[in-house]
Amino acid sequence: MIVLGLSGALGHDASAAILVDGKIVAAAEEERFIRDKHAKNHWPYEAAKFCLAQAGITPDQVDIVAFPYGEIPLTSAARWHYAKRYWYAPDRALDAIFNGNRRFRRNRDKSLKLMEDLGLNKASYVPVEHHLAHASSAYHLSGFKEKTAIVGIDGKGEYATTFFGYGEHGKIHKIKEFYDPDSLGGLYGAITEFLGFEMLDGEFKVMGMAPYGDPNKYDLSRLAKFENGELIINTEYVNVVGLRRYKAQGKGYYFTPKLIEWLGPKREGDEIDDPYIHYAASVQKLLEDLALQMIEYYLGDIIRETGKIAMAGGVALNVKLNQRIIALPHVKELFVQPASGDNGTSLGAATYAAYLAGETIQPMQHAYLGPAYSNEACIAACEAHPAKPVFTRVEDGPRKAAELLAAGHPLAWFQGRMEFGPRSLGCRSILGDPSFPGVADRINAQIKYRERWRPFCPSMLDRVAADILQTDHPAPYMTFTFDVNPAWKARIPEVVHEDGTARAQVVTKATNPRYYALIEHLEQLRGNGVVLNTSLNRRGEPMICSPTDALNMFFGCDLEYLMLEDILVTKPVAA
């Protein structure tokens, strides 16, 4: 059976994923192909075409097209809760009651048009509730056989913002959902906007800022509470619509003027300063504390029974929260879907629809699910590029790359299949030697053009990971932070954050042999089986997809070396 999943229901992060007989064959975000970050208001045409081509199938062979946005009946508590909580905006409240599925119909119609445009005429269309798609993307792909606690926390789907449930024998059971505006993801997003970043993009920047502040200096607990099994967001301050929003320069924000009166003016600029670092620390602590309370309340018994948790939704990318979940008593393993945001709902819709159709879903082995390019394609891109790059084919790309890193040079590293999800995992990366003082600042200032205080991540060999991270918990996708062994902090200072943690990727030879070989060569040269790894893109741009994208980025920054598979690229020397 062939199932194609699509996403883009909420106006951002359109993507496509394809399953053949229960196995992921391909998945990719639309933004990578059209070069528009988050692909706002786009539908996943190019991503879907890639998935079909990668799978080697024609459109008429697809059995099911699954989409992560379902129809919510009037009898559901969701629409009534929304109407009650948005009483101050009667147009929104009445719309939820009398026309509550207009977004569903709009998404269905766009999906059916895409199917028609791409010739998917024989496939049946299967809508999947947004949070069931998130749940499936985590549970069905985790490989867990035991009864598994499932956590889904994000901004919102149709109406739901939070999902607690469990998986057993392949079936997902709902325990509890919370509904808009009672959303931890929304709250964190509102404060993200207040701190001067873009909602749905800058939340990880708030997380990176938080360790510089004191979470106890300002008490933000009035913004939300969890009591008697219910999450309640204070909409006097955040998670608001319409006239209640704070407005500046023609833009409405997800917080109110009352928040400004309480906390002061909205932050501007790139620097981290008082009091905003403390607000970031405080909202991070509030998110962690409330999430942990809810997990214990609804899933504590299941966790004590088996110790297995599967998690997705945008908040699942909050690596600091994930570190605290792993540290909970009785937790044996936490699986976080690497594409936990709405980009991953194409994959979740596909797996859920496949499960409903009787398929056995195979566990996710890796996130290398996008396009790959041959050496010949890389050479052709170099020959065609107007900047006239200097390039040569080397015999051993990983070894040459390690030699450049060992000499202190940052390196753009392009090889293999592009990663699915927001993290570069050794195929579309900018690399550095984390033992070289200042290499992180150099990458920030000269290449990434991003805030100087944001951390960089280590990719490390599996055989040294337990010593560095002081745990053997699986960490293939950069979805967790760990406390770095004090003995290693001075050895790899460029990838240890302000709070002594690192968001690590543990690399195995089986899933990424070329990247593993590079790190092994660097270990031989410098003594550490670790490399600094950040995504191959500039600030505000999507991750690189093709060799031409990589060359455009290379000539738009101060990088000196680019490795395209086995093709080493440098810049022409000025006459």
Secondary structure by P-SEA (a helix, b strand, c coil): cbbbbbccccccccbbbbbccccccccccccccccccccccccaaaaaaaaaaaaccccccccbbbbcbbbbccccaaaaaaaaaacccaaaaaaaacccaaaaaaaaaaaaaaaaaaccccbbbbbccaaaaaaaacccccccccbbbbbbbccccccccbbbbcccccbbbbcccccccccaaaaaaaaaaaacccccccaaaaaaacccccccccccccccccccccccccccccccccccccccccccccccaaaaaaccccccccccccaaaaaaaaaaaaaaaaaaaaaaaccaaaaaaccbbbbccccccaaaaaaaaaaccccccccccccccccaaaaaaaaaaaaaaccccccccccccbbbbcaaaaaaaaaacccbbbbbbbccaaaaaaaaaaacccccccccbbbccccccccccccccccccaaaaaaacccccccccbbbbbbbccccccccccccccccccccccccccccccccccccccccccbbbbbbccccaaaaaaaaaaaaaccccbbbbbccccccccccccaaaaaaaaaaccccccccccbbbbccccc
